[in-house]
């Protein structure tokens, strides 16, 4: 049973930085997600893509975080990171890790990021 475990969320002042990590556990040696990424969700709103990275190194960022956030991935360990700089109050949300395979989409439990003004 594949599990994604996020860490690194918390409370930070506007302009500060946080680094989120997502580790994979319970996966078989053959587990090789095509894409790993980060989504975020505000109460009452749809979950939205923040950043994703494919096995080939291609990345995709939401326009609102481009230039401030950087996604990186260790494909050998199926681990993904999100470095968040110049944080803004509007970045406040629950952040979820995601891993996509041809057959399944896996989600972590989420980690809260709160940016105070």
Backbone bond lengths (Angstrom), bond angles and torsions (degrees), N, CA, C in turn:
res aa  C-N    CA-C-N  psi(-1)  N-CA   C-N-CA  omega(-1)  CA-C   N-CA-C  phi
1 X - - - 1.458 - - 1.525 108.94 -
2 X 1.326 115.71 115.32 1.456 119.99 -179.13 1.520 109.81 -74.92
3 X 1.321 115.54 134.04 1.460 120.96 174.60 1.518 109.16 -129.71
4 X 1.331 115.05 138.45 1.454 121.17 174.48 1.521 107.78 -108.63
5 X 1.324 116.18 130.27 1.458 120.54 -176.36 1.524 108.90 -123.18
6 X 1.342 114.92 115.51 1.463 119.95 179.75 1.517 110.78 -91.27
7 X 1.308 115.11 154.13 1.457 121.51 173.39 1.523 108.62 -153.11
8 X 1.320 115.52 163.20 1.460 120.17 174.15 1.509 115.55 106.54
9 X 1.325 117.92 -4.85 1.459 119.18 178.20 1.515 110.82 -71.69
10 X 1.328 115.48 174.02 1.450 119.64 178.82 1.504 112.12 159.51
11 X 1.319 114.80 -163.88 1.463 122.68 -179.17 1.523 108.96 -106.42
12 X 1.326 115.37 132.30 1.464 120.14 -179.30 1.524 108.07 -145.11
13 X 1.306 116.23 152.18 1.460 120.19 176.76 1.524 110.26 -79.50
14 X 1.309 115.14 155.08 1.466 120.41 177.06 1.522 109.56 -55.53
15 X 1.338 114.60 137.12 1.460 120.78 -176.48 1.510 113.72 92.68
16 X 1.319 116.70 -11.83 1.451 121.20 -179.01 1.519 112.94 -83.27
17 X 1.326 114.96 -174.28 1.465 121.58 -176.51 1.516 110.81 -131.76
18 X 1.306 115.08 152.19 1.467 123.40 171.40 1.517 108.13 -142.64
19 X 1.307 115.44 153.96 1.466 120.63 175.10 1.519 108.49 -126.10
20 X 1.326 114.93 119.41 1.454 121.20 177.32 1.530 109.67 -94.39
21 X 1.320 115.24 144.13 1.454 121.48 176.64 1.519 109.31 -126.30
22 X 1.309 115.50 149.01 1.467 120.75 177.30 1.519 107.79 -138.19
23 X 1.312 115.36 116.57 1.456 121.12 179.93 1.521 109.81 -108.72
24 X 1.322 115.50 150.05 1.459 122.16 179.82 1.519 109.73 -104.77
25 X 1.312 116.25 134.43 1.454 120.05 175.58 1.521 109.73 -132.29
26 X 1.336 115.44 158.11 1.457 120.48 176.41 1.500 114.33 74.58
27 X 1.332 118.23 11.99 1.456 119.58 -176.04 1.521 111.00 -94.69
28 X 1.315 115.08 152.00 1.458 120.53 175.74 1.519 109.23 -76.82
29 X 1.334 114.72 163.42 1.458 118.79 179.49 1.524 111.35 -60.22
30 X 1.334 116.71 -24.70 1.453 120.59 -178.05 1.520 113.41 -82.67
31 X 1.366 117.40 -3.77 1.450 120.45 -178.12 1.520 109.06 -69.86
32 X 1.333 115.51 116.11 1.467 120.39 -176.54 1.524 108.21 -144.23
33 X 1.315 117.02 83.26 1.470 119.11 -177.57 1.517 112.05 -58.44
34 X 1.325 115.81 140.97 1.462 120.25 175.46 1.510 109.80 -66.93
35 X 1.326 114.08 -41.68 1.454 120.57 -176.16 1.528 109.22 -137.15
36 X 1.320 115.77 140.21 1.462 121.48 169.54 1.517 107.70 -126.67
37 X 1.309 115.54 142.39 1.454 117.13 -176.46 1.502 113.22 -162.83
38 X 1.323 113.13 -173.35 1.461 122.05 -177.43 1.529 109.50 -127.64
39 X 1.312 114.72 136.84 1.454 122.79 173.97 1.529 107.38 -123.69
40 X 1.334 116.31 163.94 1.454 119.62 174.61 1.528 109.39 -140.72
41 X 1.325 113.44 156.59 1.462 118.76 -175.98 1.516 110.21 -144.63
42 X 1.328 114.99 132.10 1.452 122.30 172.59 1.521 108.31 -98.44
43 X 1.326 117.32 154.18 1.469 119.97 179.24 1.525 111.12 -55.27
44 X 1.320 115.72 130.43 1.449 121.03 177.59 1.512 115.09 77.60
45 X 1.332 116.66 4.86 1.463 119.76 -178.59 1.520 110.01 -120.94
46 X 1.328 115.04 163.07 1.458 119.97 179.03 1.524 110.84 -74.33
47 X 1.306 113.73 151.18 1.452 119.58 175.15 1.524 108.21 -68.57
48 X 1.337 117.36 135.90 1.461 120.87 -177.52 1.523 110.88 -125.75
49 X 1.324 114.49 148.58 1.452 120.38 178.23 1.520 109.84 -68.83
50 X 1.329 115.87 134.21 1.457 122.34 172.65 1.523 109.17 -101.67
51 X 1.324 116.59 -54.21 1.463 121.25 -179.41 1.511 108.95 -161.21
52 X 1.326 116.24 148.57 1.464 121.35 177.88 1.513 108.80 -144.31
53 X 1.323 114.98 152.78 1.459 120.35 179.69 1.514 109.06 -137.86
54 X 1.318 116.23 128.36 1.450 121.00 177.92 1.522 111.59 -84.87
55 X 1.336 114.99 169.05 1.475 119.26 177.04 1.519 111.08 -62.57
56 X 1.346 115.37 -26.53 1.464 118.81 -179.02 1.526 112.93 -81.89
57 X 1.330 116.24 -0.30 1.461 120.23 177.78 1.514 114.39 94.67
58 X 1.335 116.53 -9.30 1.464 118.77 178.17 1.523 109.95 -65.79
59 X 1.331 115.36 140.76 1.456 120.61 -179.55 1.524 110.76 -123.06
60 X 1.328 114.24 156.98 1.447 121.45 178.96 1.527 106.92 -140.71
61 X 1.331 116.52 127.31 1.454 121.51 -178.45 1.521 111.12 -123.11
62 X 1.323 115.45 147.15 1.455 119.16 169.47 1.523 108.10 -67.45
63 X 1.314 116.28 145.84 1.466 120.61 -177.90 1.532 111.36 -58.27
64 X 1.315 116.29 -34.05 1.458 120.64 -174.94 1.532 113.17 -70.63
65 X 1.330 117.77 -15.97 1.473 119.88 -177.87 1.516 112.45 -115.53
66 X 1.307 117.62 -6.53 1.467 121.13 -179.17 1.518 110.22 -57.84
67 X 1.335 114.96 130.49 1.452 120.48 -179.32 1.512 113.61 90.45
68 X 1.333 116.87 -13.91 1.473 120.45 179.89 1.527 111.90 -114.26
69 X 1.312 116.99 -34.55 1.467 121.94 -177.76 1.528 109.58 -108.65
70 X 1.329 115.28 147.73 1.456 121.02 176.72 1.521 109.31 -134.80
71 X 1.323 115.78 126.97 1.460 120.68 177.00 1.520 108.93 -99.65
72 X 1.319 115.13 139.09 1.462 120.54 174.82 1.520 108.19 -136.92
73 X 1.312 113.66 160.37 1.466 117.67 -172.65 1.523 109.70 -146.55
74 X 1.318 114.93 138.02 1.461 122.10 171.41 1.522 106.22 -107.39
75 X 1.316 116.37 96.25 1.467 119.90 -175.30 1.516 112.69 -67.19
76 X 1.326 117.22 -26.16 1.464 118.65 -179.93 1.526 110.98 -69.19
77 X 1.326 116.36 -26.69 1.464 120.64 -179.41 1.520 112.49 -110.90
78 X 1.318 117.28 3.00 1.468 121.42 -176.85 1.521 110.84 50.41
79 X 1.310 114.87 48.64 1.461 122.44 179.39 1.522 108.59 -119.83
80 X 1.321 115.71 141.27 1.453 119.61 179.57 1.529 109.02 -132.46
81 X 1.331 115.61 146.26 1.449 121.90 -177.24 1.532 109.92 -126.68
82 X 1.310 115.17 155.36 1.457 120.44 174.10 1.521 108.11 -134.75
83 X 1.324 115.71 109.49 1.456 120.69 175.34 1.523 107.82 -88.86
84 X 1.316 115.78 121.08 1.462 120.99 -176.44 1.522 109.05 -116.01
85 X 1.319 116.05 115.13 1.463 122.32 179.31 1.524 110.28 -115.06
86 X 1.309 115.48 163.58 1.472 121.03 178.43 1.521 111.16 49.56
87 X 1.310 115.82 47.44 1.458 120.44 -176.41 1.517 112.21 -64.18
88 X 1.331 114.38 145.58 1.456 122.61 -178.87 1.524 109.30 -120.29
89 X 1.339 118.04 155.55 1.469 119.28 177.25 1.524 112.90 -55.00
90 X 1.320 117.69 -32.04 1.465 119.75 179.56 1.526 113.68 -72.67
91 X 1.325 117.48 -5.37 1.465 120.52 173.34 1.533 111.44 -83.06
92 X 1.316 116.31 -6.27 1.458 120.39 179.29 1.521 110.73 -62.07
93 X 1.333 116.18 124.50 1.464 121.73 -177.13 1.532 108.72 -177.51
94 X 1.305 115.02 173.31 1.466 120.33 166.88 1.522 107.04 -90.34
95 X 1.313 116.27 127.87 1.453 122.14 -177.52 1.532 109.40 -103.74
96 X 1.331 115.43 131.33 1.461 121.82 -177.54 1.516 110.77 -118.15
97 X 1.297 115.37 137.85 1.458 122.17 172.89 1.528 108.99 -86.78
98 X 1.318 115.94 145.21 1.469 121.10 -179.59 1.521 110.52 -137.75
99 X 1.323 115.36 142.06 1.460 121.44 174.34 1.521 108.49 -130.83
100 X 1.313 115.93 128.46 1.472 121.70 -177.06 1.516 109.69 -110.90
101 X 1.350 115.21 127.34 1.454 121.08 169.13 1.519 107.50 -117.00
102 X 1.328 118.89 171.50 1.474 118.96 179.14 1.527 113.65 -57.08
103 X 1.323 116.96 -26.40 1.469 119.21 -174.77 1.522 113.59 -108.78
104 X 1.316 118.38 -23.81 1.460 119.53 -171.51 1.520 112.11 -139.73
105 X 1.333 113.38 159.19 1.458 121.99 171.85 1.521 106.89 -123.67
106 X 1.318 115.95 123.66 1.459 121.13 -175.85 1.529 109.32 -110.17
107 X 1.339 115.10 144.43 1.456 120.92 -178.72 1.519 111.08 -129.49
108 X 1.326 115.08 145.61 1.448 120.44 170.55 1.520 110.19 -82.57
109 X 1.326 115.24 -179.75 1.459 120.34 -176.19 1.526 111.97 -84.23
110 X 1.304 117.15 -12.40 1.456 121.66 178.77 1.515 112.93 96.21
111 X 1.318 114.96 149.01 1.459 121.20 175.98 1.531 108.24 -135.81
112 X 1.321 115.59 135.36 1.460 120.87 -175.67 1.523 110.63 -81.02
113 X 1.326 115.15 131.73 1.464 122.05 171.57 1.525 107.12 -118.97
114 X 1.313 115.93 123.68 1.462 120.86 179.55 1.520 108.67 -124.87
115 X 1.329 115.47 124.37 1.461 121.55 -179.72 1.526 108.09 -113.12
116 X 1.306 116.40 117.69 1.470 120.87 -178.89 1.523 110.13 -91.89
117 X 1.325 114.49 147.40 1.477 118.77 -178.67 1.517 111.48 -89.78
